[in-house]
Amino acid sequence: MKPDRAAPAIALITTVVLGAGLYCASSATAAPADHSRAIRTTTPTSPFPAWTVSRDYKVADMISYDGHIYQCIQAHSSLAGWEPPGVPALWRALG
């Protein structure tokens, strides 16, 4: 029996066609027809910088973390594990 040389080409074409169909189907349902009812999927930006590790914070510094605002109540250098919600001795939750 001779090997079928067309089989790899058919497999590739099938993959491309099916993949394109899935892409078109998913993009067609991604945006509603009535854009006035579109659901907001982005996180609103905070006027305060995001909390980060290895940064020096001083009393009264304001930061954002996980969608909440915090105020520093004790000067410190941030470390992993000292995220604002878990260290009330360093941060006061404002909202």
VMD Tcl script that draws the C-alpha trace (Angstrom):
set ca {
  {0.00 0.00 0.00}
  {1.39 3.44 -0.99}
  {1.56 6.18 1.65}
  {-1.04 8.88 1.08}
  {0.88 12.11 0.41}
  {-2.26 14.20 0.60}
  {-3.06 13.23 4.21}
  {-0.70 15.77 5.90}
  {-1.94 18.57 3.62}
  {-5.57 17.70 4.31}
  {-4.91 17.64 8.06}
  {-3.26 21.07 7.89}
  {-6.08 22.56 5.81}
  {-8.69 21.09 8.16}
  {-6.90 22.55 11.19}
  {-6.65 25.99 9.58}
  {-10.28 26.02 8.45}
  {-11.65 24.79 11.78}
  {-9.41 27.16 13.70}
  {-10.60 30.09 11.60}
  {-14.20 29.07 12.18}
  {-13.69 28.98 15.95}
  {-11.98 32.37 15.86}
  {-14.81 33.91 13.86}
  {-17.45 32.36 16.10}
  {-15.77 33.57 19.30}
  {-15.14 37.09 18.01}
  {-18.72 37.35 16.74}
  {-20.09 36.75 20.24}
  {-17.51 38.86 22.09}
  {-19.26 42.20 21.58}
  {-22.98 42.72 21.99}
  {-24.91 44.20 19.07}
  {-26.18 47.00 21.31}
  {-22.99 48.71 22.49}
  {-24.88 50.81 25.03}
  {-25.26 47.67 27.17}
  {-21.63 46.54 26.92}
  {-20.29 45.17 30.19}
  {-17.19 46.87 31.52}
  {-14.40 44.33 31.89}
  {-11.48 46.60 32.76}
  {-10.53 47.56 36.28}
  {-10.86 51.26 36.98}
  {-7.51 52.91 37.54}
  {-6.58 54.23 40.95}
  {-5.15 57.70 41.52}
  {-2.61 56.03 43.84}
  {0.35 53.83 42.87}
  {0.04 50.08 43.32}
  {1.70 48.47 46.33}
  {4.97 46.79 45.41}
  {7.62 44.66 47.12}
  {11.04 46.16 47.99}
  {9.85 49.74 48.24}
  {10.27 52.17 51.10}
  {7.00 53.59 52.38}
  {6.67 56.51 54.74}
  {3.83 57.50 57.05}
  {0.83 58.92 55.13}
  {1.80 57.32 51.78}
  {-1.30 56.21 49.90}
  {-1.34 53.09 47.72}
  {-3.80 50.80 45.98}
  {-3.88 47.05 46.44}
  {-6.42 44.59 45.07}
  {-8.91 47.35 44.28}
  {-8.67 49.00 47.71}
  {-6.92 52.13 48.96}
  {-4.56 52.01 51.95}
  {-2.64 54.60 53.94}
  {0.73 53.81 55.48}
  {0.67 54.24 59.28}
  {4.26 53.10 60.00}
  {7.35 53.70 57.85}
  {8.81 50.46 56.46}
  {10.32 48.68 53.48}
  {7.78 46.34 51.89}
  {8.42 42.60 51.77}
  {6.60 39.70 50.16}
  {4.01 38.54 52.68}
  {3.49 42.07 54.00}
  {0.63 42.88 51.64}
  {-1.58 45.65 53.06}
  {-4.65 43.56 54.00}
  {-2.53 41.19 56.10}
  {-0.50 43.77 58.04}
  {-2.81 46.21 59.86}
  {0.15 47.49 61.90}
  {1.53 49.03 58.69}
  {-1.56 49.91 56.64}
  {-4.97 51.46 57.31}
  {-7.70 50.45 54.87}
  {-9.54 53.48 53.51}
  {-11.86 51.86 51.04}
}
mol new
graphics top color blue
foreach p $ca { graphics top sphere $p radius 0.5 }
foreach p [lrange $ca 0 end-1] q [lrange $ca 1 end] { graphics top cylinder $p $q radius 0.2 }
display resetview
